[in-house]
Amino acid sequence: MSNRYPWLCIEAFLADFTGARALSSAFELGLVDLLVAGPQSPAQLGAALPLDARGLHLLLAMLRAHNVLEETATAEGCAVALSSGFTEALAFRDLLEARLYFAQLVGPDFLHLATALFAEPDAFFRRARLFELFSYDRCFERSQANLDATARWMRITTALTSYEALACIDAFDFSRYRRQLDVGGNSGEFLLRICRAHPALRGTVLDLPLVCEIGAAHVAGEPEAARIAFQKTRSRDELLPAGHDLISFKSMLHDWPDADMHRFLTRAHAALPDGGSILIFERARMEQLPQPLSWGQLPLLLFFRSYRDAGDYERALARAGFRDITLQSVQLETPFHLISARK
């Protein structure tokens, strides 16, 4: 676990499929919540959960084998308790459950389409459920079905961003800025975290219509809500709004091919005043990771063709007219590029 990023302790419980899937079931069945209150005997758990004795026995055994549970002695005899390591991870339950859900959702893509992923990317793109989940074409026209579909993937990206933003804030000095435009800013979670850390900063999220509607509701109850605006856009060809001294792209540019990425950076340069800055926070390429990918990292693997080298962004920024380009690497569950530059 990283002391700097303590939420990385959840990675131990996302390492392999069987352990992670058993943990998902423990959340779904309410087993984790029962044990949060304190140790329980197997008999107590059996009475409270919709499991037969053999099903409960196997689930408890799997959770013990994957260090989620441990046995503890009580006055009444042997009981089951959450392990100290898992109790630590449970402090980041929102992220842990989102990562479990995301991997489970797209797991069939890797199981059934891995060969296409490696050898026939166009065929993988056509058949994978991953791209049905991120259906940006459903983010324009308002209907309950479209709102539900959009909110589904936004819950995942919001949970990821809530922690990734903390690492970005730790590595970049936002105190120098007063007005930030977050392009493709999703639910506003990135700006919310930054505004919370920097009370003098105000921000605008630029995103698709339904994303903005859901995002505005997401931040509405927060003390920082008055400092976060949402501006709807319907086209990648629109100019970026002026009036900001920092324009950020957080986990957004990888969604776009090189030509569109260049257009976004060129428009950012045009929208910034002299001395204004751009910030890119994106995952690095995954082909040469130092350790095997875990089950929890499976969704990232399916996007592997989208991630770029830092040099790709550096050259694109220089081509757009930016100067003073700085590159940092932020090591989370996989490495991120943090790249900034000045007009």
N, C-alpha and C positions, 0 to 999 in steps of 0.2 A: 504494500500500500504506500502511496505517496503522502507524506505529511503536508505537502503543499496543496495537493488535491485529494482530500480525504475520501471523497466519494468513489475513488478508484478501488476501494476495498470491495465493492460489489462485483468486480471482475472475477473474483474467486468463485462466485456462485453462478457464473454464466459460462463456465469453461467448457462444459460438455453437454450434449443433448439430454442424456437420461437424467442427470442431476438437475438441470434447469427445468426440464418438463415436470419432474416430480415436485420441484419447488412451485411451479405455476399451479399445479393441482392443490398444493398446500394452501396457497393464497385463495384459490377458487372455492375450496371446501370450507374455508374459515379456520383451518387448523392453526395457521400462524397467529390469527387474532386471539384464539383461545390461549395460546402459549405466551402471548405478550403479557397477559394478566398474571402469569406465574406457572410453575411446573404443574403438570397434570399426570395422573396415572393413566396407563392404557385403558383401564376400565372407564375412567371419567371421559376420556376422549371418545371411546366407542359409544358411550351414551349420548354424547353431544353431536356427533358427526354422522352424516348419511353414508356410513361405510359398514360393510360386514367385517367380521373379525380378521379374515385372511387379507382383505384389501387394506385394512388399517395396518396390519402387521407388516405387509410389504412396503407400504408408503413410509412408515416410520423407519424401517430398515434402510430404505434408499436415502432418506433424508439424513440419517445418522452417517451413512457411508460418504455422503457429500458434505459433511461437517455443518449441516444446518441445525441438527439436533444433537443433544448429548443426554446421557442418563445421569440422574442425580438422586441422592438418597434423601428421603423425607421420613418423618416420624411414622408414616403409614407404610413405608416401604420404598420401592423403586419408582421413580417418576421420570417423565420426559420433559426436557427444558430446551429452550433455544440456546444454541452455543454462544459463547462470548463473541466469536468472530461474526456470526450472523446477526447478533444483536447490534453490533457496530454497523453492519451493512444496512440494517433496517432503518437507521436514521436517514437513509436516502431511498426510502421505499418507493417514492414516485418515480424515480429514475430506474430503479431495479425492475419494477413492474412494467414500465414502458419498454424497457429493453427486452424483457421476457416476451411480452406481447408481440413486439415487432419481429423478433426472430421466429416466433411460432407462426406468425401470419405469413411470412415469406419463405419459411422452411421448405414447403413443397416445391418452390421454384428451383432450389438447389438440388433437392432430391431427384426431381424428374427431368430437369433441364440443364444440369451442370455441363454436359457435353456441348450443348448449344451455347451456353455462356462462354465457354472457352473458344469454340471453333466457329460458331455461326451467330454472331451478336445480333444481326437483324432478326433471325428467327427467334432468339431469346426475347428480344424486345416485343415481338408480336404476341408471344404466348405467356409471358411471365405475369403473375398476379401483382408483382411489385408495381408495375406501371398502371395497373387498374387502380391500385390504392392511391397513387399520386396522379389523379385525373384532373389536371389543371384546367381542362376544357369545361369542367363542371363548376368552375369558380366565377362564372359570369352571370348567368341567369338565375334569379332567385326562385327557388322551390324548396320544399322541405327535404326532398330527396338529395338535392345538390348541397344544401346546408349540412345535412347529416354526413354525406360523403366527404365534404371538405373538413368538417370538424373532426372526423375520424383520424385523418393523417395529421391534422394540426395538433391534436393531443400528443401524438408521438414527438413531433418536432419541437413542441413547446417544452416537454420534459427534458429532451436532450439539450436544448438551448439554455435552459435555466442553470445548468452546470457549466456548459461550455463558455457561457458568457462570463462566469466568474474567473475562469482561466484567462480569458481575453482582457478583462479589467485588471487582472494582476500583472499582465505583461505590457499593457499600453497605457499611456498617460492621457486619459480623457479630460483631465482638469483644464487643459489648455483650450477647450472648445466650449462654445455656448449654444450652437445650433447644429444638430446632427440629423442627416437624412439617412435612413436605413432602407436601402433598396431591396425589395423582396423580403421585407422585415417580418412577414408572417404574423404571428399573434401579438407582436409587440413585446415579447418576453425579453429579447435582447436589449431593446431600448429601456424597458422597465428596470432591468438589473443595472444598467449604466446610470440611469437617472437616480436610482436609489443610492448609488455610490457617490454621485456627483450632483448635489442639489441645485447647482447653478445652471445645469444643462437642460435644454429642452430639445425634443426630437419629433421627427415625422417619419411614420412608416409609409412607404410607397409599395402597394401590392394590389392584387386583383380584387374586384369588388366584394365577393363573398368572404375572402380572407380578411379584408378590412372590417367587414361587419362583425365577424366572429372575434377578431382581434380587439376591436373596441369594447366588446362585451367582456373579454378576458381581463383587460386592465381597468375596467370601469370602477371596481371597488377598491383600487389601490390608492394610497396617498399621492402617488406620482402621476395619476391619470390626467390631471389638468395640464401636465407638461408634455403629454404625448398625443400627437395628432395622427390621424390616418387619412391618407390621400389615395383615392382609388385610381387605378390605371387599367386600361383595357388593351393596351398594345405595347409590345416591346419597342416600337418605333417612336413612341412619344419622347419628347425632351424631358430631362429631369428638372424638377423645380429648383429655382435659384433661392438664395437667402440662407444657405447653410455653410458653415466653415469646416464641416467634416461630413464626408459621404462614405458610408460603410456598405460592404457586401459581405454578409455573414452566411456561409454555407449556401450560396445562391448561384455563383458563377459556374459551378460545376454542372449545373442543370443545362447549360447552354453550350453549343458548339463554338469553336474558336472565333468565327466571324461575328457572332452575336456578342461574345465576351468582349471583343475589341470595340464594338459599337457602344456597349455599356460604359466602358472606361473612357472612350472619347467623349460621350455625353456627360459623364461625371466631370471631366476636365472643363468642359464648356460651362457647366453649371456652378463651378466653384469660383470664388473670388481669388485674386492673387494672394498667395500665402495659405490658401485653404488646403486641406489634406484629404487623402483617400485612405481607407483601411480595408484590407481584404483578410478575412479569416476563413480558411478553407482547409479541408483535409488534404494530406499529401498522398501521392501515389502509393499503392499498396503492394506492388509486385515484389518488393524487396524488404518486407518486414522481417525483423530479427527473430520473431518467434511465430509458431503456428497461430492461425486465427482461431478464435474461440467460437462457440455456438452463438454467444451474444453479439459477436461482430459479424455474423452472417449477412445482415442487411447491407453492411458497408461493402462486403465482398461483391454483392450483386451489382453495386454501383462502380466497380473498380475501374471501368473504362472512362469514367467521368472525371476522375481526380487527376490533377496536373502536378508537374514539377514546379518548384518555386521560380525557376528560371523562365518558365512560360509566362508567368504573371509579371515577372520583372521586365521582360522584353515587351510585353503588351503595354505596360505602364509607360515605359520609355517612348514607345511608338505613339502613345496618346498625348505625349508632351509633358509627362510628370518628371520631376527631378527629386533628388535626395531620397532615393528608394532604399528602404531598410528591410531586411529579411530576418525573421526570427523563427525558431522552431519551438512549438509548444507540445510537450509529450503528454497526451491523455491516453485513452485506451488504444488509439493509434495517433501518429503524429499529425499536428496541424501546422500549416504555414500562417504566420502573422506578418503581413506585408503592408507597409505604409509608404506613402510618398507625398510630395508637396507640389502644388502648382506654383 
